[in-house]
Amino acid sequence: MSFFALLWLAALGLGIGALGRAVVKNGTPMATWMTAVVGVVGAVGGGGVIHAILGDGHLLVGTILGAALATLLVTAIASWQRTREES
């Protein structure tokens, strides 16, 4: 995977982390830095999985899977932290 593909996926993850904080009504219990890190890890991880399976030249598919995985991770961890706080 090229450096620019990693950079693109990291920026995508940061954007998804920011959107995750903006969309949640009562705010997310995660710290801002944690939301950003989870978004980046999800996006780069999803892109890395696609790169490992399909090889080079599938940045669009990697972007889509990376965005989906980053969204899923931010939502799941925020939900998990919210239920932990209620207990």
N, C-alpha and C positions, 0 to 999 in steps of 0.2 A: 504494500500500500504506500502510495507516495506521501511525502510530507504535506503537500497541499490538500490531499484528501483528508488526512488526519486533522489538519488545521480547519478545514471546512466542517468536519464532523464535530470538532470541539466547539466551534462557534455556534453550530446548530444546537448542541447540547446546552450551551449557555442561554441561548434564546428560549429554548423549551423550559429550562429552569425558571427563567424570568416570567414566562407566560404562566407557568404553574403557580407562581406566587400571586400573579395578578388575577387569575381566574377563580381561585378558591375564595368563597364568600367571607368566611370569618378569619381568613388568614391561615397560613399553614404553620403548624407548630415547629417546623424545621427552621434552623437558622438560614440566613441568606446564603452564606458560603456553602452550607451543606446542600441546599437546593441546586446551586450551580455545579458542585462536584458530582452529585448524582446525575444531573442532566448530561454532563460531559462523559461520565463513565458509561451511561446508557447509550449515548449516541456513538461513541467510539467503539464500544463493545459490539453493538449491532452492526456497524460498518465492518468491523474486524471479522465477525462471523461470516458475513456475506463474502468478504474478500477471501477468507479461508475456503469457503465452499465453491464459489464461482470463479475466483481469480480476478485479475485486473480487468478494467473496462466496464465495471458494473457499479459506478458511483451512484447512479440514480436509485438503483435497488438498495444499495447500502445506505443511502440517505433516508429512504422511506423506512427501512427496518430500524435504522438508528433513531429516527424520530419517534417511531412507535415504541421502541424499547425505553428510550429516555422518558417519554410520557408515562409509560406504565410504571417505571421505577419511582418517579417523583410522586405519582398518585398513590402507589402502594405504600411507600415509606411514610408519606404524610398521613395516610389513613391509619397505619399501624401506630404512629406516634400519638395520633388523636385518641385512639382507643386505649392506649397505655395511660394517658393523662386522666381519662375518665375513671379508670379503675382505682 
